[in-house]
Amino acid sequence: MEVNHTGVNIAEQLGEVADAFAIPNYKRVAVVHDNASNMKLCTETLKKEPEKWGNVQGVYCSGHTLQPCINTALKQDKIRRTVSAARNLVGHLSKSAKASAALKDKQKQQNVVAHKLINDVAT
């Protein structure tokens, strides 16, 4: 969006997109969003247009709701050290062809599906 991300502007943009895709009002049932106040206002703004939005409801994204809990848990020393060790291991396996080959061999020996390890990301 090239305009400010206010609740009213977001509601207007959602309306334009829903209209462009010819989504009828009875199928406009929910807006999944983060916990930001502009998104709460967006949903309240949409509810004021029942002819276009029916009985639309705002639904908080579970990922955005859980993320602060996860971030708090990751600050605990035991968890922080464990995650750090896992990151170091994954980093080593991704940089070392020999170690990566050894992991593949071990997975094959144990009849485990060979997956390539990936590092986590903050979000």
JOLINUR-V397352 format. One line per field, one symbol per residue. ss: DSSP state (H for helix, E for strand, L for the rest). psi: psi as a letter, one per 20 degrees, with the letter a starting at -180 (. if undefined). burial: 1 if it has 9 or more other C-alpha atoms within 8 Angstrom, else 0. Layout:
BEGIN
ss->???
psi->???
burial->???
END
This chain:
BEGIN
ss->LLLLLLHHHHHHHHHHHHHHLLLLHHHLLEEEELLLHHHHHHHHHHHLLHHHHLLLEEEELHHHHHHHHHHHHHLLHHHHHHHHHHHHHHHHHHHLHHHHHHHHHHHHHLLLLLLLLLLLLLL
psi->pirqlrggggggggggghghjloqhiimhqoprajqhhhghgghghhimhhhjclqqpppphghhhghgghghiipgggghghggggggggghhhohghghhggghgghjlppoqpqqqrqh.
burial->000001111110000001100011100110101110011111101110110011111101100110100000010000110000001001111100001100010011000000000000000
END
